[in-house]
Amino acid sequence: MKISIIGAGNMGGAIAEALLHKGTHQVTVSNRSEGKLQRFAQAGADVTTDNCRAAAQADLIVIAVKPWLVEQVLTDLTAHVDCREKTIVSVAAATRGEQLCQWAGQGPQLLTAIPNTAITRLASMTFIVPVRADEATTRCVRELFDTMGQTMLIDEAHLPAATALASCGIAYALRYVRAATEGGVQLGFRAAEAQAIVAQTLRGAAALLDVEGAHAEAEIDKVTTPGGITIRGLNAMEQAGFTHAVIQGLLASRPQ
Ligand SMILES: NC(=O)c1ccc[n+]([C@@H]2O[C@H](COP(=O)([O-])OP(=O)(O)OC[C@H]3O[C@@H](n4cnc5c(N)ncnc54)[C@H](OP(=O)(O)O)[C@@H]3O)[C@@H](O)[C@H]2O)c1
């Protein structure tokens, strides 16, 4: 597949890097300023500052500019390039499908894909919304993002909640890391050691949930001996409002 990425910033750059690393697609990267393109050229991409040239040669176009620039980029592309047989994937947050359809006009298949920053480590939780796409195209886009982490197909109404859980969620998980690291220092570890311990413990906890049918509470039970130290720790955390704080944070960060 020929894939063109419009916008070589954090998100577009991460997607381009992942695709170039995989090496199974022909990748073109287009960006407004030339400076950001050099590293993608060195990695084997065709690079350009001409979005229309990038789009013309692609089967799939990824729009990775800031949300307020999507209208201009999309209308410009579809005015100058025949996109009827192409697929356009927007990764812009807070851009409604209805708007994408309007800006892209008749023809191209349209999807929204919302990754999180862990895409740079091929560990994204990416939500796919088939705005105007058939099943085969949706499957194809999903398979593409599956190579950069995990994907979940959702409807547009769930995007704000998904963003709170997975995009803001990166910050929340890392805030736990900071808190646990500070606790680790108080318990006698150096900060770097404590962070490494906490990070690996989180990887371990996540891996325990990767098993079919796994449940967080069942895994917690396994380390919670009656009258033991884990339950004392858990109860002290709950007394300080742990679960309540997390839920309140998620509700507060759900975009309106
Ligand atoms: N970062 C995240 O965690 C994240 C997560 C999910 C979704 N997203 C979405 O991803 C999109 C991009 O975010 P980002 O963080 O990657 O932003 P960014 O780092 O600012 O990247 C945007 C890129 O688009 C380029 N650009 C601007 N106008 C252009 C145009 N007309 N034609 C071609 N390229 C153009 C910019 O080039 P110049 O620098 O030369 O202006 C810049 O390199 C946003 O819509 C955001 O909502 C981001």
The ligand as an SDF file (V2000), in Angstrom:
LIG
                    3D

 48 52  0  0  0  0  0  0  0  0999 V2000
    0.3880   14.2360   20.1170 N   0  0  0  0  0  0  0  0  0  0  0  0
   -0.5310   13.3680   20.5510 C   0  0  0  0  0  0  0  0  0  0  0  0
   -0.3940   12.6990   21.5860 O   0  0  0  0  0  0  0  0  0  0  0  0
   -1.7820   13.1330   19.7650 C   0  0  0  0  0  0  0  0  0  0  0  0
   -2.6190   12.0590   20.1050 C   0  0  0  0  0  0  0  0  0  0  0  0
   -3.7470   11.8100   19.3170 C   0  0  0  0  0  0  0  0  0  0  0  0
   -4.0410   12.6560   18.2510 C   0  0  0  0  0  0  0  0  0  0  0  0
   -3.2130   13.7180   17.9660 N   0  0  0  0  0  0  0  0  0  0  0  0
   -3.5490   14.5920   16.8600 C   0  0  0  0  0  0  0  0  0  0  0  0
   -2.4850   14.5780   15.9260 O   0  0  0  0  0  0  0  0  0  0  0  0
   -2.4910   15.8210   15.2330 C   0  0  0  0  0  0  0  0  0  0  0  0
   -1.0730   16.3520   15.1750 C   0  0  0  0  0  0  0  0  0  0  0  0
   -0.6490   16.5890   16.5040 O   0  0  0  0  0  0  0  0  0  0  0  0
    0.8950   16.7130   16.8170 P   0  0  0  0  0  0  0  0  0  0  0  0
    1.0260   16.6520   18.2880 O   0  0  0  0  0  0  0  0  0  0  0  0
    1.6390   15.7350   15.9810 O   0  0  0  0  0  0  0  0  0  0  0  0
    1.1730   18.2020   16.2930 O   0  0  0  0  0  0  0  0  0  0  0  0
    2.5630   18.8140   15.7620 P   0  0  0  0  0  0  0  0  0  0  0  0
    3.6920   18.1430   16.4250 O   0  0  0  0  0  0  0  0  0  0  0  0
    2.4130   20.2990   15.8350 O   0  0  0  0  0  0  0  0  0  0  0  0
    2.5850   18.3640   14.2360 O   0  0  0  0  0  0  0  0  0  0  0  0
    1.7920   18.9370   13.2420 C   0  0  0  0  0  0  0  0  0  0  0  0
    2.6330   18.9860   11.9860 C   0  0  0  0  0  0  0  0  0  0  0  0
    1.8010   19.4190   10.9260 O   0  0  0  0  0  0  0  0  0  0  0  0
    2.5790   20.2710   10.0840 C   0  0  0  0  0  0  0  0  0  0  0  0
    1.6880   21.1080    9.2930 N   0  0  0  0  0  0  0  0  0  0  0  0
    0.9800   22.1780    9.6940 C   0  0  0  0  0  0  0  0  0  0  0  0
    0.2510   22.6670    8.6650 N   0  0  0  0  0  0  0  0  0  0  0  0
    0.5230   21.8690    7.5980 C   0  0  0  0  0  0  0  0  0  0  0  0
    0.0920   21.8680    6.2740 C   0  0  0  0  0  0  0  0  0  0  0  0
   -0.7850   22.7600    5.8060 N   0  0  0  0  0  0  0  0  0  0  0  0
    0.5790   20.9180    5.4460 N   0  0  0  0  0  0  0  0  0  0  0  0
    1.4630   19.9920    5.8900 C   0  0  0  0  0  0  0  0  0  0  0  0
    1.9150   19.9480    7.1470 N   0  0  0  0  0  0  0  0  0  0  0  0
    1.4530   20.8870    7.9940 C   0  0  0  0  0  0  0  0  0  0  0  0
    3.4290   21.0410   11.0330 C   0  0  0  0  0  0  0  0  0  0  0  0
    4.5420   21.5520   10.3270 O   0  0  0  0  0  0  0  0  0  0  0  0
    5.3110   22.8830   10.8140 P   0  0  0  0  0  0  0  0  0  0  0  0
    5.9370   22.5490   12.1060 O   0  0  0  0  0  0  0  0  0  0  0  0
    6.2620   23.1170    9.7160 O   0  0  0  0  0  0  0  0  0  0  0  0
    4.2560   23.9530   10.9380 O   0  0  0  0  0  0  0  0  0  0  0  0
    3.8060   19.9640   12.0570 C   0  0  0  0  0  0  0  0  0  0  0  0
    4.9960   19.3070   11.6880 O   0  0  0  0  0  0  0  0  0  0  0  0
   -3.4270   16.7800   15.9880 C   0  0  0  0  0  0  0  0  0  0  0  0
   -4.5940   16.9640   15.2470 O   0  0  0  0  0  0  0  0  0  0  0  0
   -3.7080   16.0550   17.2770 C   0  0  0  0  0  0  0  0  0  0  0  0
   -5.0280   16.2880   17.7380 O   0  0  0  0  0  0  0  0  0  0  0  0
   -2.0800   13.9550   18.6900 C   0  0  0  0  0  0  0  0  0  0  0  0
  1  2  1  0
  2  3  2  0
  2  4  1  0
  4  5  1  0
  4 48  2  0
  5  6  2  0
  6  7  1  0
  7  8  2  0
  8  9  1  0
  8 48  1  0
  9 10  1  0
  9 46  1  0
 10 11  1  0
 11 12  1  0
 11 44  1  0
 12 13  1  0
 13 14  1  0
 14 15  2  0
 14 16  1  0
 14 17  1  0
 17 18  1  0
 18 19  2  0
 18 20  1  0
 18 21  1  0
 21 22  1  0
 22 23  1  0
 23 24  1  0
 23 42  1  0
 24 25  1  0
 25 26  1  0
 25 36  1  0
 26 27  1  0
 26 35  1  0
 27 28  2  0
 28 29  1  0
 29 30  1  0
 29 35  2  0
 30 31  1  0
 30 32  2  0
 32 33  1  0
 33 34  2  0
 34 35  1  0
 36 37  1  0
 36 42  1  0
 37 38  1  0
 38 39  2  0
 38 40  1  0
 38 41  1  0
 42 43  1  0
 44 45  1  0
 44 46  1  0
 46 47  1  0
M  CHG  2   8   1  16  -1
M  END
$$$$
